[in-house]
Amino acid sequence: MKNKNVSMAVIRRLPKYYRYLSELLENDIKRISSKELSKLTDFTASQIRQDLNNFGGFGQQGYGYNVEDLQRELGKILGLDKTYRAVLIGAGNLGQAIANYRGFSDSGFEILGIFDKNPKVTGKKLRDVEVKAMEDMGDFIKENDIEIGIICTPKEGSQEIADTLVESGVTGIWNFAPADLKVPENITVEDVHLNESLFTLSYLLKEKK
Ligand SMILES: NC(=O)c1ccc[n+]([C@@H]2O[C@H](COP(=O)([O-])OP(=O)(O)OC[C@H]3O[C@@H](n4cnc5c(N)ncnc54)[C@H](O)[C@@H]3O)[C@@H](O)[C@H]2O)c1
């Protein structure tokens, strides 16, 4: 599969293709042209063909794409054909919402451990997972072969949490804290900065007036 040096812009479009293809499959639609996929996704047909060609191309001239094959292959490209073992830190409003959402575990992201520094929160259960004290996190990560850390704490303390995650063997961080974490090169951080997204909306609304 020729997926070396694929740009981040392409990678960021793949989940959207995957989502629409999954919906098509649910609706029992067996094939789709890049033109039809373009109408759904708002990407141009040539963009779609170019994007998919990065990975070897899956369409056939005059036929389009086989929805099931393409969805499965994109799933593999996105790494969704395996399960991921994760811990979540910060069992507050956001942490609880994420831990309670079944969609993530259905996609193969299993939250096996939840940690919080507040003793009033530790001992409580979120979807059968007991919230543990931060002191227990390092050993838990090592013993349970955890790959992903989900940070749902305030900015303060988030860098120290990231450091502990990395020292303990985590290789991916899903970061909801409004902080730019410093991590070694071999560690992948995906930030979800909800406020920044909201401020972009605010800008775009202002520009329309
Ligand atoms: N709640 C949302 O919808 C939302 C929206 C946008 C951004 N965020 C961001 O997500 C983060 C969490 O927000 P929230 O609303 O869930 O906050 P919250 O105050 O409800 O929960 C934070 C939890 O983290 C724990 N915590 C704090 N510092 C810690 C540390 N150093 N180690 C371990 N645990 C620690 C607290 O005890 C608490 O249980 C914040 O950074 C916030 O900016 C949340």
The ligand as an SDF file (V2000), in Angstrom:
LIG
                    3D

 44 48  0  0  0  0  0  0  0  0999 V2000
  -17.1190   20.1230   29.6210 N   0  0  0  0  0  0  0  0  0  0  0  0
  -17.0250   20.4530   28.3460 C   0  0  0  0  0  0  0  0  0  0  0  0
  -17.9390   20.2680   27.5480 O   0  0  0  0  0  0  0  0  0  0  0  0
  -15.7500   21.0710   27.8180 C   0  0  0  0  0  0  0  0  0  0  0  0
  -15.8330   21.8720   26.6910 C   0  0  0  0  0  0  0  0  0  0  0  0
  -14.6780   22.4420   26.1940 C   0  0  0  0  0  0  0  0  0  0  0  0
  -13.4560   22.1770   26.7870 C   0  0  0  0  0  0  0  0  0  0  0  0
  -13.3960   21.3980   27.8860 N   0  0  0  0  0  0  0  0  0  0  0  0
  -12.0780   21.1730   28.4840 C   0  0  0  0  0  0  0  0  0  0  0  0
  -12.0220   19.8620   29.0240 O   0  0  0  0  0  0  0  0  0  0  0  0
  -11.3470   19.8950   30.2600 C   0  0  0  0  0  0  0  0  0  0  0  0
  -12.2490   19.3320   31.3520 C   0  0  0  0  0  0  0  0  0  0  0  0
  -13.4160   20.1240   31.4570 O   0  0  0  0  0  0  0  0  0  0  0  0
  -14.6050   19.7090   32.4240 P   0  0  0  0  0  0  0  0  0  0  0  0
  -15.7460   20.5980   32.1250 O   0  0  0  0  0  0  0  0  0  0  0  0
  -14.8070   18.2250   32.3220 O   0  0  0  0  0  0  0  0  0  0  0  0
  -13.9670   20.0610   33.8520 O   0  0  0  0  0  0  0  0  0  0  0  0
  -14.3920   19.4960   35.2710 P   0  0  0  0  0  0  0  0  0  0  0  0
  -13.8900   20.5120   36.2550 O   0  0  0  0  0  0  0  0  0  0  0  0
  -15.8250   19.1060   35.3020 O   0  0  0  0  0  0  0  0  0  0  0  0
  -13.5340   18.1560   35.4100 O   0  0  0  0  0  0  0  0  0  0  0  0
  -12.1360   18.1320   35.4720 C   0  0  0  0  0  0  0  0  0  0  0  0
  -11.7330   16.8760   36.2490 C   0  0  0  0  0  0  0  0  0  0  0  0
  -10.3230   16.7600   36.1720 O   0  0  0  0  0  0  0  0  0  0  0  0
   -9.8100   16.4740   37.4760 C   0  0  0  0  0  0  0  0  0  0  0  0
   -8.4410   16.9940   37.5160 N   0  0  0  0  0  0  0  0  0  0  0  0
   -8.0490   18.2890   37.5560 C   0  0  0  0  0  0  0  0  0  0  0  0
   -6.6900   18.3810   37.5430 N   0  0  0  0  0  0  0  0  0  0  0  0
   -6.2380   17.1030   37.5140 C   0  0  0  0  0  0  0  0  0  0  0  0
   -4.9340   16.5390   37.4960 C   0  0  0  0  0  0  0  0  0  0  0  0
   -3.8300   17.3090   37.4990 N   0  0  0  0  0  0  0  0  0  0  0  0
   -4.8210   15.2010   37.4980 N   0  0  0  0  0  0  0  0  0  0  0  0
   -5.9280   14.4210   37.4910 C   0  0  0  0  0  0  0  0  0  0  0  0
   -7.1910   14.8910   37.5080 N   0  0  0  0  0  0  0  0  0  0  0  0
   -7.3440   16.2160   37.5070 C   0  0  0  0  0  0  0  0  0  0  0  0
  -10.7580   17.1620   38.4440 C   0  0  0  0  0  0  0  0  0  0  0  0
  -10.7010   16.5680   39.7140 O   0  0  0  0  0  0  0  0  0  0  0  0
  -12.0930   16.9460   37.7390 C   0  0  0  0  0  0  0  0  0  0  0  0
  -12.7170   15.7360   38.1480 O   0  0  0  0  0  0  0  0  0  0  0  0
  -10.9300   21.3400   30.4980 C   0  0  0  0  0  0  0  0  0  0  0  0
   -9.6050   21.4980   30.0570 O   0  0  0  0  0  0  0  0  0  0  0  0
  -11.8780   22.1400   29.6540 C   0  0  0  0  0  0  0  0  0  0  0  0
  -11.2810   23.3360   29.1960 O   0  0  0  0  0  0  0  0  0  0  0  0
  -14.5070   20.8690   28.4240 C   0  0  0  0  0  0  0  0  0  0  0  0
  1  2  1  0
  2  3  2  0
  2  4  1  0
  4  5  1  0
  4 44  2  0
  5  6  2  0
  6  7  1  0
  7  8  2  0
  8  9  1  0
  8 44  1  0
  9 10  1  0
  9 42  1  0
 10 11  1  0
 11 12  1  0
 11 40  1  0
 12 13  1  0
 13 14  1  0
 14 15  2  0
 14 16  1  0
 14 17  1  0
 17 18  1  0
 18 19  2  0
 18 20  1  0
 18 21  1  0
 21 22  1  0
 22 23  1  0
 23 24  1  0
 23 38  1  0
 24 25  1  0
 25 26  1  0
 25 36  1  0
 26 27  1  0
 26 35  1  0
 27 28  2  0
 28 29  1  0
 29 30  1  0
 29 35  2  0
 30 31  1  0
 30 32  2  0
 32 33  1  0
 33 34  2  0
 34 35  1  0
 36 37  1  0
 36 38  1  0
 38 39  1  0
 40 41  1  0
 40 42  1  0
 42 43  1  0
M  CHG  2   8   1  16  -1
M  END
$$$$
